[in-house]
Amino acid sequence: MDRRRAVRDTYDRIAAHFSQTREYPWPEVESFVDDAAPVGTALDLGCGNGRHAELLAERADRVVGVDLSGELLRTARDRAADRGYAERLSLVGGDASSLPLRDASVGLGVYIAALHHLPSRAARRASLDELARVLTPTGRALVSVWSVTHSKFDAEEGFDTTVDWTLPGGETVDRFYHVYDLGEFEADLAASSLGVASAYESEGNCYAVVTSGG
C-alpha cells in the first residue's frame, strides 16, 4: 500500500478516538496566534479535529483547514458547528505537498504535528515549499514536528519509525513518523522556499516560525 494512503487510512480509522483526546490547543500555538495581527485568510494545515482552526478563527475572516483524512475533517466540521465558527471555516481534503490554494493567499498559518507523517524527505520538503507558495509576503506560519528529544525516544539523529495508537479495547494501530533532530529540521527548512524567522526545540518538539521567503 502507498505510504500516504496508509497514513490517511490510519487516521480515518482512529479519527473519533483521536479527536476525543485532542480537545485543547497547544500553548505554543495559542501564543503564536495571540501575537498575530488580524488577517483575511488563515490556514490550519494538517488540521485534524480543528482545535487550532478554532484559534485562527479569532484572527481571520476565513480559515481553511486541510487534512488528508476525511474522518478527521468530519470531526473538525462537527466541532466548528458546536462552537459557532462553522461559517468562517472551509474544510478541504488534500495532500500537504500539493495544496489546493492560490499563491500568496494565506496571511497566517499553523502546521502542527503533521509534517512528520509525510513518508519521505522529498514529500516533506515539497510540503514546506507549498506552504511558502501560499503565504502572503507578510504572512507567517508556525511549523512543528516531533523531536528526538521527546521522552518516547533515545536518539540523537532523525529517523523513521512507527508509533502505536491504542484504541478503546486495546487494539493498536501503527502510525508512521519521521522524528527530527533540530539540525535536520533546520536543514529541511533551509532547503525549502520558506524564510525562517526562528527555529528552536522545546518539550520534545522542534518549532519554526516561517515566512514566504519572498
N, C-alpha and C positions, 0 to 999 in steps of 0.2 A: 504493500500500500504506500502511496505517496506520503511523505512525512508531513506535509502541510495538511493533507486531508486527514491524516491520523490525529494531528493536533485539533483540528475542527471537530472530528468525531468524538474525541476525548472530552472536550468542553461541552459539546451537545449532551453527552451522557451524564456529566456531573453538574450541569448548569444549575439545577434547582437547589441542590445541597450547597454548592459553591456559593451561590448568591446569598444564602442564609447566613453564611459565615463572613460575609463581606459587607457588613452594614455601614461601617463608618469610613470616611475618607482618611487618607494618610495625613498626619500632621504636616509633613513636608509639602504636600500639595496644598493644604489649607494656607500655609504661609506664602507659597508662591502665588496663588490666586488672589489672596488678600492684598498683596503688593501690586497687583496688576491694575492698569487703567481699564475703563470700560472699552469694549470692542464690539464690532458688528458681528463677526463670526468667530466662534471658538471651536476647537477640535479636541475630542477625547478619543485618542487612538488606542485601540485595544480596550474598549470601554467597559467590557464585562457587564455587570449589572447596573452601571450608570452612577455609581456612588460619587465619582469625580465630575461627571457631567452635571450633577446637581449643583456642585460648587460653581462650575463655569457658567451656569445659567444665571447666577447672580451678577456676572460681569459682562454678559454678552446678550445681544438681541437674539442670536440664534446659536445653538450648539449642535454640532454634528458628531454623533457617536458612531464609530466604525469598529466592527468586530467580525471575525471570521465565523463565529458560532451563532447560528440562528436562534438557538435556545437561550443563549446569554442575552441576545438582543431582545428576546421576549421578556426576560426578567427586567431589563432596563426600561422597556416600554411600560410594564406594569408599575414599576417604581415611580416613573415620571407621572403617570396618571394619578397614582395615590397621593403624590406630594405636590401636585399642582404646577408642574413646569412642562407638561407634555406639549403645550402649544409652542414652546421655544426649542424643542428637541427634535432633530431629524436623525433617525437611526438607519444605518446603511450596512448591509452585509458586504464585506470587502476584504481584500488582501492588503496587509500593511505595506507591502512592497510595490503596490500599484493602486494608489489612492484615487477614488472616483471624485476628485475635487479639482477646481480650477487653480491655475497658477496664482500665487500671491493673493489667496482668498481668506487666509486664516490669521487673525490678529493675536490669538492666544491659544496655546495647546498644552496638553499633557499626554505623555506616552509612558504609562506606569506599569511596570511588571509585565510587559508583553513582548518587547523586542527579543528577550532571551528565549522565547518559544519558537522563533523562526529557525528553521532547521539547517541553515548554512550561513557562513560568513557573507557570501555573496548576497543572499536574501536580506540579511540584516543591514548590510551597507546600502543596498538598494532602497530599503525602507527609510533609512536616515536621509538618503538623497530625496526621497519623496516628501519627507517632512520639510526639508529645505525648500523644495519646489512650491509647496502650498502656503508657506509662511509669507506674510507681507514683509516689506523691507523693515518695518518697525516691530514686527511680530516676535514673540518669544515663546519658547516651549520648555517644559521640564520633562526630561527623559530619565527613567530609572531601570536598572537591571539588578538581578541578584549578583552578589559578590562572593568571591572565595572566602571572605572573612565571615560569612554567615555561619551561625552556630551549627548548621547541618553538615558543614564541610570541613575538611582538613587538607587544604591545598594552598599553593602559592601562585599557581598559574591557572588560567582559564581552561575549562574542559567541558565536554558534552556529557550529559548524564540524564537519567530519568528519576523522577521523584514521585512516589506513590501518593495518590489521593484516596482516602478511605471513606467509602460511602456508609451510610447507616446500614447496619447489619454485618459490617466487616469486610465487604468486598473492596479490593484495591484496584485502582486504575492508574497506569503509568502515564506521566506527563513528561514530555521532552523539555529539557532546559539546556541552554548554553550558559554556564556560570562564568562570569567575567572576573579577571583581575583588573585593577584600576588602570594599569598601563595599557592593557589590551583595549579596554573601553575607550580610553583617550585616543589610541591609535585608530580605532574604527571611526570615531568622530572626526579625527583629523583627515582621514581618507575620504570622508563624505563631503558634500557641498555645504554642510552646516557651518556657521560660525559658532564658536564656543565661548560663552561669557564666563563660565566656571564649570569645573568638574571636580568631584570630591566623593569621598566614601563615608558612609555613616550607617551604623546599626545593621551591618550586613548587606548593604546595598550600595551600588555606585549610582551617582546622580550627575546630571549635567543640565545647566541652563543654556539653551541654544537659540540661535537666530538663523535667519535665512542665509546668511553668509554673503548676501549680495552687496 
